[in-house]
Amino acid sequence: MAARRISSLLSRHVDLINNYVGKQSCLGTGIYRYGTTVAHEEPIKPSVTVEYDKLLINGQFVDAASGKTFPTLDPRTGEVIAHVAEGDAQDINRAVAAARKAFHEGPWPKMTAYERCRIMLRFADLVEKHNDEIAALETWDNGKTYEQSAQIEVPMFVRLFRYYAGWADKIHGLTIRADGPYHVQTLHEPFGVAGQIVPWNFPLLMFAWKVGPALACGNTVVLKTAEQTPLSALLVSKLFLEAGLPDGVLNVISGYGPTAGAALCNHMDVDKPVTLELGGKSPFIVCEDADVDKAVEVAHFALFFNQGQCCCAGSRTFVHEKVYDEFVAKAKERAMKRNVGDPFKTGMEQGPQIDVKQFNKILKYINYGKECGATLETGGDRFGTKGYYIRPTVFSNVQEYSTQNLDTANTLTRALRVGTVWINCFDTFDAAIPFGGYKMSGIGREKGEYSLRNYLQVKAVVTSIKNPAWL
C-alpha cells in the first residue's frame, strides 16, 4: 500500500494542535488541522470553590515548610484560581518519612487485602458521588471541556479504582518444581514507599493510573502533582481520607519539578524502581479499503481529544494514495466545524491550551511550519483576546520526508514496533488494557494486570525437604 509520512519533525512538536496527511510525491500535499471558531464570550463562572490548597502529609493538610505558595491559573483567562502551597525538598522529606512510617508501623501493612479493597471501593463511591464538583475543578484548572471531565474522565477514574480494588486480594505467588529435595515458593510483596509524579494533561486519570495499583499491592505513596494542575488531586485525596485510608499511606505534594520533583526522584528512602510513561507518537494509518467518513472522524478524535494534549495523540496520519484526496477534503471540513470555546459551555469540543508556555510553543512551531515551506491556508494566530486559545489553522503543501509500504491490519499489528495498536478506533483506555511504549517511549506499563508488576517485588523461598512424597 503506497502511503507517505508527512514532516515527522513538525508532527512531533506541533501535535498539540495539528495533524498532517500526505501522499506519494516528492513534495506531497499535507494538511495541518485545528478547530473552528465560536464567539468569544466572558468565561462562565465554575460552580465550585477551592477548599484544599495545602500539602497532604501524614493525613493532615499543612502549609509548606517554607511558607511559600504559587498560583495556579485558569487557562481560559490566565487569571489566578488559587494560591497553592509550594512544596520543596523539606516537604518531600516529611512526606517520605510519613509514608515510610505508615508502611512499617501503621495499620496499612497489617490489614488484610480484603480490607484494603474495601477502602478503595469506598473511595471510588465517594468520587462518584462528587462527580460534578471534581469535574468542574478539573476543567477550571486544566481547560479541558467540562463534558469530557464529567462524562469521561471522572467515571473512568472511578472505574480504575474499582478495578484495582478487585486486584487487592488476588495477588499471590507461585509454587515451583525445582530439582532436588526442595519446596520452592515465591512471595509477591510490596516495595514499600512509591514516589509518583503525574503530568498536567490528565491530572485525575494519571492519579488513578499511579495510586490505584500502588495501594492495591500494599505500598504507601508520595505523589507530586504537576505545578499547572494541583487542585483535583488534593480534593480527591481528601475523599480518600474520608474513605478510611490510614494516615501517611497517601501523601500529596504540590510544587515544581526542579525542587519537589527532583527531591522525590533522588530520595534514598523511596523504594519503588523507576517506571516512565512517555506515550508515543506512532502514526494514524488509513488503509485503501477504509470507510473514509469513519476514518476522518476517528483521526479527528485521535488528534484533538483533550486539546491535542495527549502523549499518544495521532499527530501524524498515513493515508493510502487512492483515498488521499477524499480524506484530506473531509478531514479539513471536519476540523473547521470543531467547536472551540469556553470549556464550561455546553457543546464545546475544545478549550484552551494548558498555559502560556504551551501556547507560545505552539505558535512558535506554526511559524516553523511556514519556514519549512508549508502553506498557511488559514489561522495560525491567537483566537480571542483572553486565555490560551489558538485560531483554527490549516497548512497545505507540507514537505514529505520518507515513504513506507504498508500492508493489512494484521500485518501492521505485528510489524509496528509500538506499545499499542488501535484498529478502527483510538484512545480506547479500558482499565484492564496495558499502556506503554516501545523503544524511547518509556519504561514499564500502566494499567491492567501488567501495572501491578511495577509495585511488587518477588521473594523466592526455598525449603529443604527430606524424602518428599511427590518426588
N, C-alpha and C positions, 0 to 999 in steps of 0.2 A: 504494500500500500504506500503510495507516494505521499509524503507529508513533509512539513518543514517546521523547524523550531524558529521562533522569532526572538531575536535580541535577548539572549539569556541574561546579559548584564542588566538591562533595563527591567526585565521581568522579575529579577531577584529583588531589586531595590525599590521599584515603584509599585510593588504588589499591594500596597495599602489601597490603591485606588485604580489599578489598571489591569488590563488583560490584552494579550497580543495574539493575533491569529495570523497565520502565514500560509503561503502556498509555494509550490515549486517554481522558482525562478531565481535569477541572480540577485535581483532586488525585489523581493516579493512584497506584496501588499500586506500590511498588518493593521489591526485596529487596536487602539488603546481605549478602554471604555470606562466610564464612571457615570454617576447618577444623573438625575434630571432636576429641574428647578421647581421649587414651590415658593409661594410668597413668604418672605422672611418677616416673622412677626415677633412680638415680645415673647420671651420664654415663659412657658407655663410654670407656675409655682408648684413644686412637688408637694404631695400630701404626706410628708414625712419630716421628722426632725432628727438631728444628730444627737443621740444620747450617749454614745460611747466613743470617746476620743482620746482615751488613755491606753497605756500598755496593760496587757493582761499577764501578770506574773504571779504564780502560786495562788491562783484563784481570786486575785484581787486586781481591780483596775487602779493603776497607780501612775503618777507622773514619772517622766524620765528622770534619771538621776541628776542630769544636768539642769533640769527645769526647762529645757528648750522645747519649742513646738515648731511645726512647719505647716504651711497652708496646703489644703487640698482644694483643687479648683473645679468649677463647673465648666466642662468643655463647651457648653453652649454659649458661654459668655466670657470665660476667662476670669470670672469673679470668684472670690473665696467662699467656699461652702462652710468650712470649719478649720480651726487650727488643731492639729493632732500632735500628741506627744512624740518627740523626736528621739527615739531610742538610739543608743550607740553601744560601744564595747562594754561599758559598765552594766548596761541593762541586759545585754546578751549574757554576760557572766551571771547576773542574778537569775535570769530565766533558765539557763542551763543548769545551774545549781538546784533550782526548784524541780526541774524535770528529773535530774539525777536522784534527788531525794525521793521523789514520788515513785520512781522505778524501783529503788532498793528498799525503801522503808514504808511507803504508803500502802493503801489498800488495793491499789490497781493490780500489782503483781499477784496478790493473794486471792483476787476474785476468780471465780470460775469463768470460763469462756462464755457460758450462757449469761452470766451477769453482765459481762462487757457487751454482749449482744443486746441485752435489754436496754442498757443506757443509750447505745447508738440508735436503737429503734425509737426510743422516747425523744431523742434529739431530732430525728427525721420528722416525727409527728409535729414537734414544735415549729420546725422550719416551715412545714406545710401549712400550719395554722397561721403563720406570719408571712405568708407568701407575698401579699401585696406590699407590705411595708419593706421587706427585704428587696423586692424587685425595684421599688421606687428609689431606694438608696443606691442600688447598683447602677441604675440608669443615671441618676443625678451625678454620681462620682465618675462614671465611665463614659457616658454619652451614647451607649447602645440603646436601641429603642426599648420603650417600656414593654411593648408586646413581646419582644424577644426575651427580656428578663423574666416577665411574669408567666409566660406561656411555655417557654422552652428551658431556660437556664435554672430557675429555682426548682421546677419539677424534676429536672434532670439531677440536680444536687440531691434532692430527696431520694430519688431512685438509687443513686450511687451509694448513699449511706445505708440504705436498706439492703442493698446488695452486699456490701462489706460486713454489715452486721450478721448476715447469714453465713458468712465465712468464719466468723469468730470461733465457733465450736466445731469446725470441720478441718482444722489444721492439725495434722498429725505426722508422725514419722513413719518409717518403714522397718520391716524386718528383712535381713539379708542372709541368704545362704552362702556361707563362707567355707573355704577349705579348712579342715581340721576340726577339733572339738571345741567350737566356739559358738556362742549365741551372740548374734550381732543385730543391733537395732540402731536406728537414728532418731534423734530428737530434733524437732524444728522449734527453735527458741527465738524470742525477740532479741534484737541487737541491744536495745536499751534506749538511749536518747537519740532521737532523729532530728536533725536540723533540716528545715524545709524553707525554700524561698519560692514565692509564687509571683507570676507576672501580672501586668496590668490589663491584658486584653480579656481574660476570663477570670477575674478575681475569685468569684464564688466556685466555679467549676474546678479550678486548679486547687482550691482549698480542699474540695472533696476528693480529687484525684490523689492528693498527698496525705491528708489527715485520715481519710477513711481506712485505707489498708494498714497504715502505721498503727492505728489504735486497735483494729481488728486482730492484729498479730501480737498485741500486748506491749507495744512500745510507748514511750512518752515523747512529747513533741515540743520543739521550739520553732515557731513559724514566723518568718519575716514577710510582711506584706510589701507589695510594690508601693513606692512613695506616691505614685499617682492615684492609687485606688485603695486606701487603707480601711474605708468605712464599713463595708459589708462584712469583712472578716471579723471585725470587732463586735458587730451586732450578733452574728451567729454564734460567736464564742460565748457570749452571754447566755444564749439559749442552751449551749452545751452544759454550762454550769447548772442551769435550771433542770436539765435532764438528769443530773446526779453525777456528772463527771467529777472525780476527786480532784482536789486542789493540786496544781503542779503538773497534771497529766498533759494539759494543753496550755501553752504559753504563747502569746501573740505580741510581737514587737513591730511597731511601725517605725520606719526610718529609712535612711539612704543606703545604697549599695556599698559605697566605699567605706562606710563606717560600720553600721549594724550588719550589713550583709557580709562584709569581709571578716568581721569578728566571728560570725557564726560559722562561716566556711573553715576558718582556721582554728576553731576551738578544739582543744585536745580532749575535752570531755564529751564531745559528740561522737556517738558510736557508729552510726549508720555510714556505710561507704557511699561514695558519690553515685547518683544516677542523674542523668542530664537529658531532659526532654527538649529537643530543638525543632521538633516538627519536621519540616522538609518542604521542598519546592518542586516536587515532581509535576510533570505537565498533565493537563487535561487533554485527553485524546478522543477525537471524533472520527469514527471509522466510516468507511464508504457506505455501509448499509444502515447507518444510524437514522433514527427518526429525528430530523433536523430540528423541528419545533421543540421536542423534548430536550435534545442536546443543548440547544440555546438556553433554555430555562435552567437546566442543571448547571451549565457552565457559568451562567449569570450568578446563580446562588453560590457556586463554588468560589467565586472571587469576592463578591460583595457582602456576603454574610459577615456581620459584626464590623461593618465599615471597612472590610478587607483586611482587618487586623487579626488575621489568623496565621498561625505558624505553618499551616498546611493549605493555605489559600491556593486555589487553582489559577495562579497568576500567569501561566503560560498555557496556550492551547495549540495542540497539533490538530489540523483539520485535513482530511483527505481532499485531494485537489478536485475530485468530482463533485463534492458538495461545498467546496470552499466559498464560492460567491454567494450562494444562498445563505450559508451560515453567517457570513460577515454582515450581510444586509439585515438579517433578522436579529443578530446579536446587537448591532448598533441601534436598531429600532427599540429593542427591549431595554437597553441601557438608558436611552433618552426618556423612557417612560418611568424610570425609577423615581420614587418619591423621596426626596431629601429634605429634612427639616427638623424641627424640634422633636426629639425622640419621645417626648411625653404626649405628642399629638397622635390621635388615632389614625391609623393607616400609613404612618411613616415607615419606610423601608430602611432608611439610613439616617444616622445622626452625624455629629461632628467627629473629627479625629480626636484622639485622646488628649493631646496637649499641644502647645505652641512648638515644641521641639519636633514632633512628628509632622505637624502642619508645615513647618518650614522645610523639613526634609523632603516631603512630597513635592512641594513647589520647586525645590532645587532639582529634583530628578525629572520633573516636567520640562524644565529648561534644558536639562541634559539630553532629553529626548529630541528637543529641537536641534541642539548642537550636533547630534548624531545623524541628522538628516531626515528625521521623521517629520511629516507634515501635520501641523496642528490644525485640525478641522474646526474645532470649537472648544470653548472653555479654556482651562489652563490657569485660571486665576481664582481668587477668593470668591466665595459665594456669601453675600450678605456683608454686614459691617461688624457683626459681633461673633465671637466664638471661632471655632476651628473647622468651619465648613469650607469645602473647595468646590468650585463651579464644575459642572459636568464637562468632561474633557474627552475628546476623541483625537487620536493620532492615526494617520494613514502613512503608507509608504515606509513602513518600519523595515530597516535593513535586516536581512537574514544572515545567520552565521553558519548553519550546517544543515544537512539533510539526514533523514533516517528512513529506513524501510520498516514499516510496522505491519504486523500480522494480526491474526484474530485475537479475541479477548483471552482465550485460554493460553495461547502462546505468549501474549503480553504479560499475563499474570506471572508466569514463570521466568520470563526474560528480564522484566524490570527489577532492578536491584533497589527496591524500596520497601519500607516497613508496612505500608498499607496500599491496597489496590481496591478502589471502589469501581464497580462495574454497573453502569446505568444509574448511578446515584453519586452522592458526595456528602461528606461530613456526617456519616452515619456513626454516631458515637454512643452506642449502647454500652451500658455499664460493664457487660461481660466481654466486650471486644477489646483486645490489647491494642495499644497505640504507641508508636515509636518509629524511629527511622533507621535506615542503614547508613553505612559509611560515616560521614561527618555530621549526621543529623541526630546525634545524641548517644546516650549510653543507657541501656535498660529499657523496660517497658512500663507504661502506665496503664491502669485499668485492668479489669479481668483478673483471672487467677494468676496470670504471669506477674502482675504487680506485687503480689504477696512475697515473691522471691526477693524483692528489694528490702524487705523488712524482717526477714528471718535468716538465722544462721543455723547451720547443720552441725549437730554434735553426734559423733559415732561412739556408741557404747558397745564394747566387746567384752563378753564374759566367758571365761574358760569353763568348759563343762566336761566332766569325765564320763565316758560311755553313754552319750546321749542316745535315746531310743530311736531317733529318726535318722541316724547316720549308719 
